[in-house]
């Protein structure tokens, strides 16, 4: 158990909190199994919390001569992971025998050679007469484009099927109004860099088909191209898994947060700066059915300056337990966080979303 606060040999911790369970070396692979309390209350240990965890690893190919003579590493790396809030493999429902797949993809988009682009693609949803449930969505990212496809949002809407396959810059003046309107419609799913497949719980699915469910969608692609590369062709999107075997509940997505506008400004040189958006009781009274809705997961999204997010719930002028929280947000790892227990949101409840930003290394205001 060692710690370091600089680029030097880590010091041996007086309080030894790690317990080695086993260690093996085989075929050039070293495996260590150990245990530690999530919060050791040791000032030299970081607590292991819900939300994003950052693993940092470093080693030297040669064994150290002694415990006091440890050569500097020649290999190192890091990775963000979701230790506590991912859906356990044992909880992921098996796909029904009648499950079908359907790909909704951007059709050979030539990514503009500018830093940021929002690209919209109109797509038909699977043509099914009876009601079906989407039960899983896999992100499909073209190999080689992982550093450019930053996030994808999948909107359902009503639109003329003739716009199927239409592809354009979302901000283009030639963008059909039908598709512009879709961007403010209901969301089927969102995926961002670092995320994995989206699996819905066994008790719910996203409805398609039938008389009242949407048959059309728009994929909004966010391309992040800081090097302004040209001649990048992209055909990323989603693979839908859907079934006729309906689950007990339908799924919807509720967007909450602060309105993105030119008036949203973050001062420079800030260690921590909070911006909070509210969904007040008057709003939920109009949007939430009288029996309420059950929240089973949360998806946080902000950009490079964002370091933490939280969502709080209030009812009858009293604060309820924190709805969801990620104290260690990573722009390059945005994942769906499943709640340990579903939370009931009732009409009249107020919900807030707070984004915490860090601009210590910026000398200009962030807008």
C-alpha positions as CSV (number, residue, x, y, z in Angstrom):
1,X,0.0,0.0,0.0
2,X,1.8,3.1,-1.3
3,X,0.9,6.6,-2.2
4,X,2.4,9.5,-4.2
5,X,1.5,13.1,-4.9
6,X,4.1,13.7,-7.5
7,X,6.3,12.1,-10.1
8,X,8.5,10.1,-7.7
9,X,8.7,6.7,-6.0
10,X,5.4,6.2,-4.1
11,X,5.9,6.2,-0.3
12,X,5.0,3.3,1.8
13,X,1.7,4.1,3.6
14,X,1.8,3.7,7.4
15,X,-1.8,2.5,7.3
16,X,-1.8,-0.7,5.2
17,X,-5.4,-1.0,3.8
18,X,-4.9,-3.4,0.9
19,X,-5.1,-7.2,1.5
20,X,-3.4,-9.4,-1.0
21,X,-5.5,-12.5,-1.7
22,X,-3.5,-14.2,-4.4
23,X,-0.9,-13.6,-7.1
24,X,0.1,-15.6,-10.2
25,X,2.5,-15.3,-13.2
26,X,1.7,-17.4,-16.3
27,X,2.6,-16.9,-19.9
28,X,3.9,-13.4,-19.3
29,X,0.8,-12.3,-17.5
30,X,0.8,-11.2,-13.9
31,X,-2.5,-11.4,-12.0
32,X,-3.0,-9.9,-8.5
33,X,-6.2,-10.3,-6.5
34,X,-6.7,-8.0,-3.6
35,X,-9.3,-6.4,-1.4
36,X,-9.8,-3.0,0.2
37,X,-12.6,-1.0,1.9
38,X,-14.4,1.4,-0.4
39,X,-13.6,4.2,2.2
40,X,-10.6,3.5,4.4
41,X,-10.7,7.0,6.0
42,X,-7.0,7.1,5.3
43,X,-5.9,10.6,4.1
44,X,-3.5,8.9,1.7
45,X,-6.2,6.8,0.1
46,X,-8.9,8.0,-2.3
47,X,-12.4,6.7,-1.5
48,X,-13.9,4.4,-4.2
49,X,-17.3,5.9,-4.9
50,X,-20.3,5.5,-7.3
51,X,-20.0,7.1,-10.7
52,X,-16.9,7.1,-12.8
53,X,-13.7,5.5,-11.3
54,X,-10.3,6.1,-12.8
55,X,-7.8,3.2,-12.9
56,X,-4.2,4.1,-13.3
57,X,-1.6,1.5,-13.9
58,X,2.2,1.5,-14.3
59,X,4.9,-1.1,-14.3
60,X,8.5,-2.0,-15.3
61,X,9.2,-5.1,-17.3
62,X,11.9,-6.0,-14.8
63,X,11.2,-7.1,-11.2
64,X,12.4,-4.6,-8.6
65,X,15.6,-5.6,-6.9
66,X,14.1,-4.8,-3.5
67,X,11.2,-3.1,-1.8
68,X,13.3,0.1,-1.5
69,X,14.8,-0.1,-5.0
70,X,11.9,0.0,-7.4
71,X,12.8,1.2,-10.9
72,X,10.6,3.8,-12.6
73,X,7.9,2.3,-14.9
74,X,8.4,1.9,-18.6
75,X,4.7,1.1,-19.4
76,X,1.7,3.0,-18.1
77,X,-1.9,3.8,-18.8
78,X,-5.3,4.6,-17.4
79,X,-8.9,3.8,-18.0
80,X,-12.3,5.0,-16.7
81,X,-14.8,2.4,-15.6
82,X,-18.2,2.1,-14.0
83,X,-17.6,-0.1,-10.9
84,X,-20.9,0.2,-9.1
85,X,-23.6,1.5,-11.4
86,X,-23.5,-0.8,-14.4
87,X,-26.1,-3.4,-15.0
88,X,-24.7,-6.7,-13.7
89,X,-24.4,-9.4,-16.4
90,X,-26.6,-11.6,-14.3
91,X,-29.4,-9.0,-14.5
92,X,-29.3,-8.6,-18.2
93,X,-32.3,-10.3,-19.7
94,X,-31.8,-13.0,-22.3
95,X,-33.0,-12.0,-25.8
96,X,-36.4,-13.6,-26.7
97,X,-36.4,-16.2,-29.4
98,X,-38.2,-13.9,-31.8
99,X,-35.7,-11.0,-31.4
100,X,-34.9,-9.1,-34.6
101,X,-32.2,-6.5,-35.3
102,X,-32.4,-3.4,-37.4
103,X,-29.6,-0.9,-38.1
104,X,-30.1,2.9,-38.2
105,X,-26.9,4.4,-39.6
106,X,-25.5,7.6,-40.9
107,X,-25.2,7.0,-44.7
108,X,-21.5,7.6,-45.6
109,X,-21.3,11.1,-44.1
110,X,-18.3,13.2,-45.1
111,X,-17.4,14.7,-41.7
112,X,-16.7,18.5,-42.1
113,X,-13.1,19.6,-41.4
114,X,-14.1,21.8,-38.4
115,X,-13.9,21.2,-34.7
116,X,-17.5,20.5,-34.0
117,X,-20.4,19.4,-36.2
118,X,-23.9,18.2,-35.4
119,X,-25.2,16.0,-38.3
120,X,-28.8,14.8,-38.7
121,X,-30.0,11.7,-40.4
122,X,-33.6,10.8,-41.0
123,X,-34.4,7.0,-40.6
124,X,-37.5,4.8,-40.6
125,X,-38.0,2.6,-37.6
126,X,-38.6,-1.1,-38.2
127,X,-41.9,-1.4,-40.2
128,X,-44.0,-3.5,-37.8
129,X,-47.9,-3.4,-37.7
130,X,-48.3,-4.6,-34.2
131,X,-46.7,-3.0,-31.1
132,X,-43.2,-4.2,-30.4
133,X,-40.6,-3.3,-27.8
134,X,-37.0,-2.3,-28.4
135,X,-35.1,-4.0,-25.6
136,X,-31.5,-3.2,-26.5
137,X,-29.4,-0.8,-28.6
138,X,-25.8,-1.3,-29.6
139,X,-23.7,1.6,-30.7
140,X,-22.0,1.0,-34.1
141,X,-19.0,3.2,-34.5
142,X,-16.9,2.9,-37.7
143,X,-13.4,1.5,-36.9
144,X,-10.9,4.4,-37.0
145,X,-13.6,7.0,-36.2
146,X,-13.7,6.4,-32.4
147,X,-11.9,9.7,-31.7
148,X,-14.3,11.7,-33.9
149,X,-17.8,10.2,-33.1
150,X,-18.4,11.9,-29.7
151,X,-22.0,11.2,-29.1
152,X,-25.2,10.1,-30.8
153,X,-28.8,11.0,-29.8
154,X,-31.7,9.0,-31.2
155,X,-35.0,11.0,-31.5
156,X,-38.4,9.5,-32.3
157,X,-40.9,11.6,-34.1
158,X,-43.7,11.7,-36.7
159,X,-42.5,12.5,-40.1
160,X,-43.0,11.7,-43.8
161,X,-41.2,8.4,-44.7
162,X,-39.9,10.2,-47.8
163,X,-37.2,11.8,-45.5
164,X,-35.7,8.4,-44.8
165,X,-32.0,8.5,-45.6
166,X,-31.9,12.4,-45.6
167,X,-28.6,13.5,-44.3
168,X,-27.4,17.0,-43.6
169,X,-25.7,19.4,-41.2
170,X,-28.3,20.0,-38.5
171,X,-27.7,23.7,-38.7
172,X,-28.1,23.9,-42.5
173,X,-30.8,26.3,-43.8
174,X,-31.8,23.5,-46.2
175,X,-32.6,21.1,-43.3
176,X,-36.3,20.1,-43.7
177,X,-38.5,21.5,-41.0
178,X,-39.9,18.0,-40.3
179,X,-36.5,16.9,-39.2
180,X,-35.7,20.0,-37.3
181,X,-38.8,19.5,-35.3
182,X,-37.7,15.9,-34.6
183,X,-34.7,17.2,-32.6
184,X,-37.1,18.4,-29.9
185,X,-39.0,15.2,-29.8
186,X,-38.9,12.2,-27.5
187,X,-35.5,10.4,-27.1
188,X,-35.2,6.7,-27.6
189,X,-31.6,6.6,-26.5
190,X,-28.3,8.5,-26.2
191,X,-24.8,7.2,-26.5
192,X,-21.5,9.0,-25.9
193,X,-17.8,8.2,-26.2
194,X,-16.7,5.4,-23.9
195,X,-20.2,4.0,-23.5
196,X,-21.3,0.4,-24.2
197,X,-24.5,-1.3,-25.3
198,X,-27.7,0.0,-23.8
199,X,-29.7,-2.8,-22.2
200,X,-33.2,-2.2,-20.9
201,X,-34.3,-4.0,-17.7
202,X,-36.5,-7.0,-17.9
203,X,-39.7,-5.1,-16.9
204,X,-39.6,-2.5,-19.6
205,X,-39.1,-1.8,-23.3
206,X,-39.3,1.1,-25.7
207,X,-42.5,0.9,-27.8
208,X,-42.5,0.9,-31.6
209,X,-45.2,-0.1,-34.1
210,X,-48.9,-0.1,-33.5
211,X,-51.2,2.8,-34.0
212,X,-49.9,5.3,-31.5
213,X,-46.1,4.7,-31.5
214,X,-43.6,6.5,-33.7
215,X,-42.4,5.0,-36.9
216,X,-39.7,7.5,-37.8
217,X,-36.6,8.8,-36.1
218,X,-33.6,11.2,-36.4
219,X,-30.1,10.4,-35.4
220,X,-28.2,13.5,-34.3
221,X,-24.4,12.8,-34.6
222,X,-21.9,14.9,-32.7
223,X,-18.6,14.9,-34.5
224,X,-15.6,16.1,-32.5
225,X,-12.8,16.9,-34.9
226,X,-10.3,19.1,-33.1
227,X,-7.6,18.3,-35.6
228,X,-9.9,19.4,-38.4
229,X,-9.3,16.3,-40.4
230,X,-10.7,16.1,-43.9
231,X,-11.8,13.1,-46.0
232,X,-13.3,11.3,-42.9
233,X,-16.2,9.2,-44.0
234,X,-18.6,7.9,-41.3
235,X,-21.4,5.4,-41.2
236,X,-21.9,5.1,-37.5
237,X,-25.3,4.7,-35.7
238,X,-27.4,2.2,-33.7
239,X,-28.4,-1.4,-33.9
240,X,-31.8,-2.0,-32.5
241,X,-33.0,-5.3,-30.9
242,X,-36.8,-5.6,-30.9
243,X,-39.4,-8.2,-30.0
244,X,-43.1,-8.8,-30.2
245,X,-43.0,-10.3,-26.7
246,X,-44.1,-7.1,-24.8
247,X,-42.7,-6.3,-21.4
248,X,-45.0,-4.9,-18.6
249,X,-43.9,-1.3,-19.0
250,X,-43.1,1.2,-21.7
251,X,-39.9,3.3,-21.6
252,X,-39.5,7.0,-22.2
253,X,-36.6,9.4,-21.6
254,X,-37.0,12.7,-19.7
255,X,-34.4,15.4,-20.5
256,X,-33.5,17.8,-17.7
257,X,-30.8,20.4,-17.2
258,X,-29.8,24.0,-17.9
259,X,-30.8,25.5,-21.2
260,X,-27.7,25.7,-23.5
261,X,-27.6,29.3,-24.7
262,X,-25.1,32.2,-25.3
263,X,-26.1,33.4,-21.8
264,X,-24.6,30.4,-20.1
265,X,-21.2,31.6,-19.1
266,X,-18.5,30.1,-16.9
267,X,-15.7,32.4,-15.6
268,X,-12.1,31.5,-16.3
269,X,-9.7,30.3,-13.5
270,X,-12.3,28.6,-11.5
271,X,-11.6,25.5,-9.4
272,X,-15.3,24.8,-9.1
273,X,-18.2,26.6,-10.7
274,X,-21.8,25.2,-10.4
275,X,-24.7,25.8,-12.8
276,X,-28.1,24.4,-11.9
277,X,-31.1,23.8,-14.1
278,X,-34.5,23.2,-12.5
279,X,-37.6,21.3,-13.6
280,X,-40.2,22.8,-11.1
281,X,-43.3,21.3,-9.8
282,X,-45.5,23.2,-12.2
283,X,-43.6,21.5,-15.1
284,X,-43.8,18.0,-13.7
285,X,-47.5,18.5,-12.9
286,X,-48.1,18.9,-16.7
287,X,-45.6,16.3,-18.0
288,X,-45.8,13.4,-15.5
289,X,-48.9,11.1,-15.3
290,X,-50.9,11.1,-12.1
291,X,-49.5,7.8,-11.0
292,X,-45.9,9.0,-11.5
293,X,-43.0,7.4,-13.4
294,X,-40.3,5.0,-12.3
295,X,-36.7,6.1,-13.0
296,X,-34.4,3.1,-13.4
297,X,-31.3,4.8,-14.9
298,X,-29.6,8.2,-15.5
299,X,-27.3,9.4,-18.2
300,X,-25.2,12.5,-17.5
301,X,-23.8,14.6,-20.2
302,X,-21.6,17.8,-20.3
303,X,-18.5,18.9,-22.1
304,X,-14.7,19.3,-21.4
305,X,-14.9,21.7,-18.5
306,X,-17.4,19.5,-16.7
307,X,-16.0,17.5,-13.7
308,X,-19.2,16.5,-11.8
309,X,-23.0,16.2,-12.0
310,X,-25.8,15.5,-9.6
311,X,-29.6,15.4,-9.7
312,X,-31.8,16.1,-6.7
313,X,-35.5,15.6,-6.1
314,X,-37.9,17.6,-3.9
315,X,-41.4,16.9,-2.8
316,X,-43.7,18.9,-0.5
317,X,-40.8,21.3,0.2
318,X,-38.6,18.5,1.4
319,X,-35.5,17.1,-0.3
320,X,-35.6,13.4,-1.0
321,X,-32.4,11.2,-1.3
322,X,-30.1,12.2,-4.1
323,X,-31.5,10.9,-7.4
324,X,-28.2,10.3,-9.1
325,X,-24.6,11.6,-8.8
326,X,-21.3,11.4,-10.5
327,X,-18.5,13.2,-8.7
328,X,-15.8,12.2,-11.1
329,X,-17.3,12.8,-14.6
330,X,-15.0,12.0,-17.5
331,X,-15.8,13.6,-20.8
332,X,-14.3,10.6,-22.6
333,X,-16.4,8.0,-20.7
334,X,-20.1,8.7,-20.7
335,X,-22.2,5.7,-19.6
336,X,-25.7,4.9,-18.6
337,X,-25.9,4.6,-14.8
338,X,-28.4,2.2,-13.5
339,X,-30.0,3.0,-10.1
340,X,-29.8,0.4,-7.4
341,X,-33.6,0.9,-6.8
342,X,-36.1,2.6,-9.0
343,X,-37.1,6.1,-8.0
344,X,-40.7,7.3,-8.2
345,X,-41.1,10.7,-9.7
346,X,-44.5,12.2,-9.1
347,X,-46.4,15.2,-10.6
348,X,-45.6,18.2,-8.6
349,X,-42.0,17.1,-7.7
350,X,-39.2,19.5,-8.4
351,X,-36.0,18.1,-9.9
352,X,-32.6,19.9,-10.2
353,X,-29.5,19.0,-12.2
354,X,-26.2,20.6,-11.2
355,X,-23.2,20.6,-13.4
356,X,-19.8,21.5,-11.8
357,X,-17.2,23.0,-14.0
358,X,-13.4,23.5,-13.7
359,X,-11.7,26.2,-15.7
360,X,-8.4,26.7,-13.7
361,X,-6.4,26.4,-16.9
362,X,-8.5,28.7,-19.0
363,X,-7.7,32.3,-19.4
364,X,-11.0,33.3,-21.1
365,X,-14.6,32.9,-20.2
366,X,-16.3,29.7,-21.4
367,X,-19.6,30.3,-23.2
